[in-house]
Amino acid sequence: MWALDVLGLPGDADERAIKRAYARQLKQTRPDVDPEGFQRLHDAYRYALDHSRDRAWQDDVETDRTHEEPLAETAQVSAELQAPSIVDDEPPLASHIEIPTPSVVPTEPAVEPPAHAASEVADEGEALDLPAFLDDCIAHLTQDDPASLRRWLEAQPVLWSLQMKPHIGRWLLQALDERAPAMPAANFDEMLRFFDMDHVLSGVDAWFLHSLRAQLRLRHELLPGHEYDLANRVAAGTAYHERLPLVRRAMRQLRKPFSWDGALWFALPYGRAPQMLRIVNNLDDGRIDRLGETIDVRQAQFWLDAGDTSRMSTARRAVVMARCAAVVWAVGLMALAVRWLVADIAPQERGAEALQAALLLAGGPVLAYALWEAWHAVRAYVRWQCAPEGTPVRWPMLRLLWVPLLAGLAVVDYQLGYTAAAAWLGLLACVTGLLRLGGRANLRLSFVGWRILFVLPFLKGIFGLGALAIVYPFVSAGLGTTFWLIDAIRHARVLWNDARSRFARAAADSGT
């Protein structure tokens, strides 16, 4: 048989001799040096094992026939009289085995021959005990360092097969996805390199690999003793000596059940909310739905909302309100304590003083919060007007015609006799047009060095134009329209192309 010839064995070699010969020849034929020779050796090993198992099965069947002869002596004698003689030195073949007569009832089920037509994956899986092997792989992935893991994987004979290796790699990925054990990211990367799944041509979804890697890495970093790994990853932008205390404090807060008073108290220090936002985002790339076993999801969602400065949310407003109340109450109580200790307040005036203190402590946070909202509204208004062309904004046509509209309203109000409203509308049109022109042209005022000499004349000119704009709304409206027109001329080509695209889309939607 060719397989036994490749292994250098006689025809009657048993399974143990085949395995020993295979192990000897593996020392000279390695898969990374001679893949074709290794594959031929592996095929010979597999076919030799099949041949040995077939021969053992035939011997078992012949033994069973020998044991059954005394049980059916009469039927056997008649069969011998009818059957032709067989040469003694001819080995019995499986096709020559006679089926027992119906009078003989077997006491055990007949042994079925092995399935020669089964696929190689099924054959190796039966000989391998796949679940136990996957358990061993996961144990080494979670405990070894990358170099030890690589040596262990290279020493497994089942992974030397070029056909079996990719199948086992995918089964291992499936087991990791189902069990989600804690694993260092370096071990996961080493596993991908060994099974040749670290590139796009492997056929494995890259997003799945990235997501699984992040999940297993996070579970490893959350284990006791790995706080430094977590701190170095999620707080990389912080000073090195501050990372570990910062992450420990943040994780304690994230593991607590969510409550408004506890979250707001923790958020009082300035910069705490953006800091917590970065930590939550870095835990699992913002996927808090997979962190339910490690942190409180409501707590994490609160910090995602409170630390996002690009939009207004209930959590962000609550944090600002808590900070306003804390600052006003701290300053107000300190001032009241000093006044009551130092000043000599008459008994009849103490009631009025207490009422004023209560109004200050109650109305102060509300006033501070209103100023914060007004400041952010002004900033949003300026960003809306000064956004570059092509940036998605709300109400683009209103944004384009906003300055001429304000100027027109100022003129109309002045003609109708509403002088105060006209003055404010004209001043708003003038300031908006100036900010729009300067912001979209990237103009910056610099008063450093010798230019500081022009600070006072510049301020005088600004106050003079402001006073002239308030007294004469026509002037402010005209200045605002002039600034807007200069900006429109600078962006005429972009505005024209944008208008053409809008009208083309409108025509296409109408079906004309």
C-alpha positions as CSV (number, residue, x, y, z in Angstrom):
1,M,0.0,0.0,0.0
2,W,1.4,3.4,-1.0
3,A,0.6,5.0,2.3
4,L,2.6,2.4,4.3
5,D,5.4,2.7,1.8
6,V,5.6,6.5,2.4
7,L,5.8,5.8,6.1
8,G,8.3,3.1,5.6
9,L,6.2,0.4,7.3
10,P,5.2,-3.2,6.4
11,G,1.7,-4.2,5.4
12,D,0.7,-5.6,8.8
13,A,1.7,-2.4,10.8
14,D,-0.8,-1.6,13.5
15,E,-2.1,1.9,14.5
16,R,0.6,2.4,17.2
17,A,3.4,1.8,14.7
18,I,1.8,4.1,12.2
19,K,1.6,7.0,14.7
20,R,5.2,6.5,15.7
21,A,6.4,6.5,12.1
22,Y,4.4,9.6,11.4
23,A,5.9,11.4,14.4
24,R,9.5,10.4,13.3
25,Q,9.0,11.7,9.8
26,L,7.4,14.9,11.0
27,K,10.8,16.0,12.4
28,Q,12.1,16.1,8.8
29,T,9.0,17.3,7.1
30,R,7.6,20.5,8.6
31,P,4.6,22.4,7.2
32,D,6.3,25.7,7.2
33,V,9.3,24.4,5.3
34,D,7.8,21.8,2.9
35,P,4.0,22.3,2.7
36,E,3.5,19.9,-0.2
37,G,5.7,17.1,1.4
38,F,3.9,17.6,4.7
39,Q,0.5,17.4,3.0
40,R,1.6,14.1,1.2
41,L,2.8,12.7,4.6
42,H,-0.4,13.7,6.3
43,D,-2.5,12.1,3.6
44,A,-0.4,8.9,3.9
45,Y,-0.9,8.9,7.7
46,R,-4.6,9.3,7.3
47,Y,-5.0,6.5,4.7
48,A,-2.7,4.2,6.7
49,L,-4.8,4.7,9.8
50,D,-8.0,3.9,7.7
51,H,-6.3,0.8,6.4
52,S,-5.3,-0.3,9.9
53,R,-8.8,0.3,11.3
54,D,-10.3,-1.7,8.3
55,R,-8.0,-4.6,9.0
56,A,-8.9,-4.5,12.8
57,W,-12.6,-4.4,11.9
58,Q,-12.2,-7.5,9.6
59,D,-10.4,-9.3,12.4
60,D,-13.3,-8.5,14.9
61,V,-15.9,-9.8,12.4
62,E,-13.9,-13.0,11.9
63,T,-13.6,-13.5,15.6
64,D,-17.4,-13.0,16.0
65,R,-18.0,-15.7,13.4
66,T,-15.7,-18.1,15.3
67,H,-17.6,-17.6,18.5
68,E,-20.9,-18.1,16.8
69,E,-20.0,-21.5,15.3
70,P,-20.9,-23.7,18.4
71,L,-24.3,-21.9,18.6
72,A,-25.4,-23.1,15.2
73,E,-23.6,-26.4,14.5
74,T,-26.2,-28.0,12.3
75,A,-26.6,-24.9,10.1
76,Q,-22.8,-24.6,9.8
77,V,-22.4,-28.2,8.7
78,S,-24.9,-27.8,5.9
79,A,-23.2,-24.6,4.9
80,E,-19.8,-26.2,4.7
81,L,-21.2,-29.0,2.5
82,Q,-22.6,-26.4,0.1
83,A,-19.8,-23.8,0.2
84,P,-16.6,-24.2,-2.0
85,S,-13.3,-24.9,-0.4
86,I,-11.0,-22.0,0.2
87,V,-7.2,-22.1,0.0
88,D,-5.6,-22.0,3.4
89,D,-2.9,-19.5,2.6
90,E,-5.3,-17.0,1.0
91,P,-6.3,-14.3,3.5
92,P,-10.1,-13.9,3.9
93,L,-11.5,-10.8,2.3
94,A,-14.4,-8.7,3.5
95,S,-16.4,-9.7,0.4
96,H,-16.0,-13.4,1.2
97,I,-17.5,-13.2,4.7
98,E,-20.7,-15.2,4.8
99,I,-23.8,-13.8,6.4
100,P,-25.1,-16.0,9.3
101,T,-28.2,-18.1,8.6
102,P,-31.5,-16.7,9.9
103,S,-31.6,-19.4,12.6
104,V,-28.7,-17.7,14.4
105,V,-29.8,-14.7,16.4
106,P,-26.9,-12.3,17.2
107,T,-26.6,-11.3,20.8
108,E,-24.9,-7.9,20.0
109,P,-25.5,-5.4,17.2
110,A,-23.3,-5.9,14.2
111,V,-20.2,-3.7,13.9
112,E,-20.4,-1.2,11.0
113,P,-17.3,-0.5,8.9
114,P,-15.9,3.1,9.0
115,A,-17.2,5.6,6.6
116,H,-14.4,6.0,4.0
117,A,-16.3,8.6,2.1
118,A,-16.6,11.0,5.0
119,S,-14.9,14.3,4.6
120,E,-11.5,15.0,6.2
121,V,-13.0,17.6,8.6
122,A,-15.4,15.0,10.0
123,D,-12.6,12.3,10.3
124,E,-10.2,14.7,12.1
125,G,-13.0,16.0,14.3
126,E,-13.9,12.4,15.5
127,A,-10.2,11.6,16.2
128,L,-9.6,15.0,17.8
129,D,-12.4,15.5,20.3
130,L,-13.0,19.0,19.1
131,P,-14.7,20.5,22.2
132,A,-11.8,19.4,24.4
133,F,-9.3,20.8,22.0
134,L,-11.2,24.2,21.8
135,D,-11.2,24.3,25.6
136,D,-7.4,23.8,25.6
137,C,-7.0,26.6,23.1
138,I,-9.1,29.0,25.1
139,A,-7.2,28.1,28.3
140,H,-3.9,28.9,26.6
141,L,-5.3,32.1,25.0
142,T,-6.4,33.4,28.4
143,Q,-3.3,32.4,30.4
144,D,-0.2,32.3,28.1
145,D,1.9,35.2,26.7
146,P,1.9,35.6,22.9
147,A,5.2,33.8,22.4
148,S,4.2,30.8,24.5
149,L,0.8,30.7,22.8
150,R,2.5,30.6,19.4
151,R,4.8,27.7,20.4
152,W,1.8,25.7,21.8
153,L,-0.2,26.2,18.6
154,E,2.7,25.2,16.4
155,A,3.2,22.0,18.4
156,Q,-0.4,20.7,17.9
157,P,-0.3,18.0,15.1
158,V,-4.0,18.6,14.2
159,L,-3.1,22.2,13.2
160,W,-0.4,21.0,10.8
161,S,-3.1,20.0,8.2
162,L,-3.6,22.8,5.6
163,Q,-7.2,21.7,5.3
164,M,-8.1,21.4,9.0
165,K,-6.4,24.5,10.2
166,P,-8.8,27.2,8.8
167,H,-11.8,25.1,10.0
168,I,-10.5,24.9,13.5
169,G,-9.7,28.6,13.4
170,R,-13.3,29.5,12.6
171,W,-14.7,27.1,15.2
172,L,-12.4,28.7,17.7
173,L,-13.7,32.2,16.8
174,Q,-17.3,30.9,17.2
175,A,-16.4,29.5,20.7
176,L,-14.8,32.8,21.7
177,D,-17.9,34.7,20.6
178,E,-20.2,32.4,22.5
179,R,-18.2,32.2,25.7
180,A,-16.5,35.7,25.7
181,P,-13.6,34.8,28.0
182,A,-11.2,37.5,29.3
183,M,-8.2,37.6,27.0
184,P,-5.3,40.0,26.3
185,A,-5.5,41.7,22.9
186,A,-2.0,40.6,22.0
187,N,-3.0,36.9,22.4
188,F,-6.1,37.5,20.1
189,D,-3.9,39.1,17.5
190,E,-1.4,36.3,17.7
191,M,-4.2,33.8,17.2
192,L,-5.4,35.6,14.1
193,R,-1.9,35.6,12.6
194,F,-1.5,31.9,13.3
195,F,-4.8,31.0,11.6
196,D,-4.1,33.5,8.8
197,M,-7.2,35.5,9.6
198,D,-5.6,38.9,10.1
199,H,-6.3,40.2,6.6
200,V,-9.3,41.0,4.4
201,L,-8.8,38.0,2.1
202,S,-9.4,35.5,5.0
203,G,-13.2,35.7,4.5
204,V,-13.9,36.7,8.1
205,D,-15.8,39.9,8.7
206,A,-13.3,42.5,9.8
207,W,-15.9,44.4,11.9
208,F,-16.8,41.1,13.7
209,L,-13.1,40.6,14.5
210,H,-12.6,44.2,15.7
211,S,-15.7,44.0,17.9
212,L,-14.8,40.6,19.4
213,R,-11.3,41.7,20.1
214,A,-12.5,44.8,21.9
215,Q,-15.0,42.8,24.0
216,L,-12.4,40.2,25.1
217,R,-9.8,42.8,25.8
218,L,-12.2,44.8,28.0
219,R,-13.1,41.7,30.0
220,H,-9.4,41.0,30.5
221,E,-8.7,44.6,31.6
222,L,-11.5,44.6,34.1
223,L,-10.1,41.6,36.0
224,P,-8.3,42.3,39.3
225,G,-4.6,43.1,38.7
226,H,-5.1,44.6,35.2
227,E,-6.1,48.1,36.2
228,Y,-3.0,49.6,34.7
229,D,-3.8,48.2,31.2
230,L,-7.3,49.7,31.4
231,A,-6.0,53.0,32.6
232,N,-3.3,53.3,29.9
233,R,-5.9,52.6,27.2
234,V,-9.0,54.6,28.3
235,A,-7.0,57.6,29.8
236,A,-4.1,57.8,27.4
237,G,-4.4,61.6,27.2
238,T,-4.0,62.1,30.9
239,A,-0.7,62.4,32.8
240,Y,0.7,59.0,33.6
241,H,0.6,59.3,37.4
242,E,-3.0,60.4,37.2
243,R,-4.4,57.6,35.0
244,L,-4.8,54.9,37.6
245,P,-6.6,57.0,40.3
246,L,-8.8,58.6,37.5
247,V,-9.9,55.2,36.1
248,R,-10.5,53.6,39.5
249,R,-12.7,56.5,40.5
250,A,-14.6,56.5,37.2
251,M,-15.2,52.7,37.3
252,R,-16.5,52.9,40.8
253,Q,-19.0,55.5,39.7
254,L,-20.0,53.5,36.6
255,R,-20.6,50.4,38.6
256,K,-23.0,52.2,41.0
257,P,-26.8,52.0,40.3
258,F,-27.8,55.3,38.6
259,S,-29.4,58.0,40.7
260,W,-29.8,61.7,39.8
261,D,-28.4,63.0,43.1
262,G,-25.3,60.8,43.1
263,A,-24.5,61.5,39.4
264,L,-25.0,65.2,39.8
265,W,-22.8,65.3,42.9
266,F,-20.1,63.4,41.1
267,A,-20.3,65.8,38.1
268,L,-19.8,69.0,40.1
269,P,-16.1,69.4,39.4
270,Y,-15.4,71.3,36.2
271,G,-14.4,69.0,33.3
272,R,-15.7,65.9,35.0
273,A,-18.4,65.2,32.5
274,P,-16.2,65.3,29.3
275,Q,-13.7,63.2,31.1
276,M,-16.3,60.5,31.9
277,L,-17.5,60.7,28.3
278,R,-14.0,59.9,27.0
279,I,-13.7,57.0,29.4
280,V,-17.1,55.5,28.5
281,N,-16.3,55.8,24.8
282,N,-12.9,54.2,25.2
283,L,-14.2,51.2,27.2
284,D,-15.8,49.5,24.2
285,D,-15.9,52.1,21.4
286,G,-19.1,53.6,22.8
287,R,-21.0,50.2,22.6
288,I,-22.6,50.4,26.1
289,D,-25.2,47.8,25.2
290,R,-22.5,45.1,25.7
291,L,-21.3,46.4,29.0
292,G,-24.3,45.5,31.1
293,E,-22.4,42.8,33.1
294,T,-19.6,45.2,34.0
295,I,-21.2,48.7,34.5
296,D,-24.6,50.3,35.0
297,V,-25.9,51.1,31.5
298,R,-28.1,54.0,32.7
299,Q,-25.0,55.5,34.5
300,A,-23.0,55.2,31.3
301,Q,-25.7,56.8,29.2
302,F,-26.0,59.7,31.6
303,W,-22.3,60.5,31.1
304,L,-22.5,60.1,27.3
305,D,-25.3,62.7,27.3
306,A,-23.8,65.0,29.9
307,G,-20.3,65.2,28.4
308,D,-21.5,65.8,24.8
309,T,-21.0,69.5,24.2
310,S,-22.2,69.4,20.6
311,R,-25.9,69.2,21.6
312,M,-28.2,70.1,24.4
313,S,-29.6,67.3,26.5
314,T,-31.4,66.8,29.8
315,A,-28.4,65.4,31.5
316,R,-26.2,68.3,30.4
317,R,-28.7,70.9,31.5
318,A,-29.0,69.2,34.9
319,V,-25.3,69.2,35.4
320,V,-25.1,72.9,34.6
321,M,-28.0,73.7,36.9
322,A,-26.3,71.8,39.7
323,R,-23.0,73.7,39.2
324,C,-24.8,77.0,39.1
325,A,-26.6,76.2,42.4
326,A,-23.4,75.0,44.0
327,V,-21.4,78.1,43.1
328,V,-24.1,80.6,44.0
329,W,-24.9,78.9,47.3
330,A,-21.2,78.6,48.2
331,V,-20.5,82.2,47.5
332,G,-23.8,83.5,48.8
333,L,-23.6,81.6,52.1
334,M,-20.0,82.7,52.7
335,A,-21.0,86.3,52.0
336,L,-24.0,86.1,54.3
337,A,-22.0,84.5,57.1
338,V,-19.4,87.3,56.9
339,R,-22.1,90.0,56.9
340,W,-24.0,88.5,59.9
341,L,-20.7,88.1,61.8
342,V,-19.2,91.5,61.1
343,A,-22.2,93.8,60.5
344,D,-24.3,95.0,63.3
345,I,-27.8,94.2,62.1
346,A,-30.7,95.7,64.0
347,P,-33.3,93.1,65.3
348,Q,-36.1,94.7,63.2
349,E,-34.0,94.4,60.0
350,R,-33.1,90.7,60.4
351,G,-36.3,89.6,58.8
352,A,-35.7,91.7,55.7
353,E,-32.1,90.4,55.6
354,A,-33.2,86.8,55.8
355,L,-35.8,87.4,53.0
356,Q,-33.1,88.9,50.8
357,A,-30.8,86.0,51.5
358,A,-33.5,83.5,50.6
359,L,-34.2,85.4,47.3
360,L,-30.5,85.4,46.5
361,L,-30.1,81.6,47.2
362,A,-33.3,80.8,45.2
363,G,-33.0,83.2,42.3
364,G,-29.2,83.2,42.0
365,P,-28.9,79.7,40.4
366,V,-31.8,80.4,38.1
367,L,-30.2,83.7,36.9
368,A,-26.9,82.0,36.4
369,Y,-28.5,79.2,34.5
370,A,-30.4,81.7,32.3
371,L,-27.1,83.5,31.5
372,W,-25.5,80.2,30.5
373,E,-28.4,79.4,28.2
374,A,-28.2,82.8,26.7
375,W,-24.5,82.5,26.1
376,H,-24.9,79.2,24.3
377,A,-27.8,80.5,22.3
378,V,-25.5,83.4,21.1
379,R,-22.8,80.9,20.2
380,A,-25.2,78.7,18.3
381,Y,-26.5,81.8,16.4
382,V,-23.0,82.8,15.5
383,R,-22.1,79.3,14.3
384,W,-25.3,79.2,12.3
385,Q,-24.4,82.3,10.4
386,C,-20.6,81.8,10.1
387,A,-20.6,78.2,9.0
388,P,-18.7,77.7,5.7
389,E,-20.7,77.0,2.5
390,G,-21.4,73.3,2.0
391,T,-21.8,72.6,5.7
392,P,-25.2,71.2,6.6
393,V,-27.2,73.7,8.6
394,R,-30.8,74.1,9.5
395,W,-32.9,76.4,7.4
396,P,-30.3,77.2,4.7
397,M,-32.4,79.7,2.8
398,L,-33.3,81.6,5.9
399,R,-29.6,81.7,6.9
400,L,-28.7,83.1,3.5
401,L,-31.3,85.9,3.6
402,W,-31.2,86.5,7.3
403,V,-29.2,89.8,7.3
404,P,-31.2,91.5,4.5
405,L,-34.4,90.4,6.3
406,L,-33.2,92.1,9.5
407,A,-32.2,95.2,7.7
408,G,-35.5,95.4,5.9
409,L,-37.4,95.0,9.2
410,A,-35.3,97.8,10.7
411,V,-36.2,100.1,7.9
412,V,-39.9,99.2,8.1
413,D,-40.0,99.7,11.8
414,Y,-38.3,103.1,11.5
415,Q,-40.8,104.2,9.0
416,L,-43.7,103.1,11.2
417,G,-42.3,105.0,14.2
418,Y,-40.9,102.1,16.2
419,T,-37.5,103.7,16.7
420,A,-36.2,101.5,19.5
421,A,-37.1,98.3,17.7
422,A,-35.6,99.6,14.5
423,A,-32.4,100.6,16.3
424,W,-32.0,97.1,17.8
425,L,-32.8,95.3,14.5
426,G,-30.4,97.5,12.6
427,L,-27.7,96.9,15.1
428,L,-28.3,93.1,15.0
429,A,-28.1,93.2,11.2
430,C,-24.9,95.1,11.3
431,V,-23.2,92.9,13.9
432,T,-24.4,89.7,12.2
433,G,-23.2,90.9,8.8
434,L,-19.8,91.8,10.2
435,L,-19.4,88.5,12.0
436,R,-20.6,86.6,9.0
437,L,-18.0,88.3,6.7
438,G,-15.2,88.0,9.2
439,G,-15.9,84.4,10.2
440,R,-16.3,83.0,6.7
441,A,-13.2,84.9,5.5
442,N,-11.1,83.7,8.4
443,L,-10.3,87.3,9.5
444,R,-8.6,87.6,12.8
445,L,-7.8,90.7,14.8
446,S,-4.4,90.8,16.4
447,F,-3.2,93.4,18.8
448,V,0.2,92.2,19.7
449,G,3.5,94.0,19.6
450,W,3.3,97.4,18.1
451,R,-0.3,96.9,17.0
452,I,-1.4,97.5,20.6
453,L,-1.1,101.2,19.9
454,F,-4.3,100.9,17.8
455,V,-6.4,99.4,20.5
456,L,-7.8,102.7,21.8
457,P,-8.6,104.1,18.3
458,F,-10.1,100.8,17.3
459,L,-12.4,100.8,20.4
460,K,-13.4,104.4,19.9
461,G,-14.3,103.6,16.3
462,I,-16.4,100.6,17.4
463,F,-18.3,102.6,20.0
464,G,-18.8,105.4,17.5
465,L,-20.3,103.2,14.9
466,G,-22.4,101.6,17.5
467,A,-23.8,104.9,18.7
468,L,-24.4,106.0,15.1
469,A,-26.2,102.7,14.3
470,I,-28.4,103.2,17.3
471,V,-29.3,106.7,16.5
472,Y,-29.7,106.2,12.8
473,P,-31.1,102.7,12.0
474,F,-30.6,103.4,8.3
475,V,-26.8,103.4,8.8
476,S,-26.7,100.1,10.7
477,A,-29.0,98.4,8.3
478,G,-27.0,99.7,5.4
479,L,-23.7,98.5,7.0
480,G,-25.1,95.1,7.7
481,T,-26.4,94.8,4.1
482,T,-23.0,95.9,2.8
483,F,-21.1,93.3,4.8
484,W,-23.6,90.6,3.7
485,L,-23.2,91.6,0.0
486,I,-19.4,91.5,0.2
487,D,-19.6,88.0,1.6
488,A,-22.2,86.9,-1.0
489,I,-19.9,88.2,-3.8
490,R,-17.0,86.2,-2.3
491,H,-19.1,83.0,-2.4
492,A,-21.1,83.8,-5.5
493,R,-19.9,80.6,-7.4
494,V,-20.7,78.3,-4.5
495,L,-24.1,79.9,-3.9
496,W,-24.9,79.7,-7.6
497,N,-24.0,76.0,-7.8
498,D,-26.0,75.3,-4.6
499,A,-29.1,77.1,-6.0
500,R,-28.9,75.2,-9.3
501,S,-28.7,71.8,-7.4
502,R,-31.7,72.8,-5.3
503,F,-33.8,73.7,-8.2
504,A,-32.7,70.6,-10.1
505,R,-33.8,68.4,-7.2
506,A,-37.1,70.3,-6.8
507,A,-37.8,69.7,-10.6
508,A,-36.9,66.0,-10.3
509,D,-39.1,65.5,-7.3
510,S,-42.0,67.2,-9.1
511,G,-41.7,64.8,-12.0
512,T,-41.2,67.5,-14.7
